Amino acid sequence: MSNDKAGLAGKVAFVTGAANGIGRAAALAFAREGARVVAADMSEPGNRETVRLIEEAGGRALAVGCDVSREEDVTAALAKAVDAFGGLDLAFNNAGVEQPLAPAAELTPEAWDRILGIDLRGVFLCMRHEIPLMLQRGGGAIVNTSSGAGVKGIAGQAAYCAAKFGVVGLSKAAALDYASSNIRVNAVCPGIIETPMMDRFSGGTPEGRERVIALEPVGRMGTPEEIAAAVVWLCSDAAAFVVGHAMVIDGGQTV
């Protein structure tokens, strides 16, 4: 059932990292609220499946390939969004990669560049080209994916923390740049969420899962749908006075 306060019917939403996990859950949630969804990801099979699920439920969606660290990919994906649906109103810049555990001095420059290039530069590149499209529509809403690692340090995660802290700072600065232009920019900071990325991080073993679950005061991982619900709310009319906020959704992990 659609949330009457969401006000997303007929809007166009661009979601990166839409092939699985939080991105897929958000794409489906936007569609349930009546938005037309552009699902952007490097994984063509996963992206097509996200679109299939949306269309199966009666929504409208388009799958586009996109490596967010490449500006030409971002501009091409957004051009396809505009061609298909006429413009852009909402964006969830969610695509990201994890860092294998490693002390800061043992990180290679190549690993650093890859993580910062996707997790931080990718968010910047998306916003750089989303915002002009939203200005043409008279406003919009952007949510960027940071992390619990964007509000506290984590040993062995120097590059990931640097990127995710950067997303929070970028979101706050951009929020101030465009608040008077009716574009709201916010961020979400998920904790330990049941996603393919978390499976890789934990090793996918029962022992690994228990180790990460032990970090959560609520005694479980969060679900992608719980993060998606917050993203949709932040993009909705119900959150019209929420600007430059980094919403921590982590079951109490960083309290």
ABEGO torsion letter per residue (X at the ends): XBBAAAGABGBBBBBBGAABEAAAAAAAAAAAAGBBBBBBBABAAAAAAAAAAAAAAGBBBBBBBBBAABAAAAAAAAAAAAAAAGEBABBBBABBBBBBBBBAAABBAAAAAAAAAAAAAAAAAAAAAAAAAAAAAGEEBBBBBBBAAAABBBBGAAAAAAAAAAAAAAAAAAAAAAAAAGBBBBBBBBBBBBBAAAAAAAGGBAAAAAAAAAABAAGBBBBAAAAAAAAAAAABAAAAABBGBBBBBAGGAAX
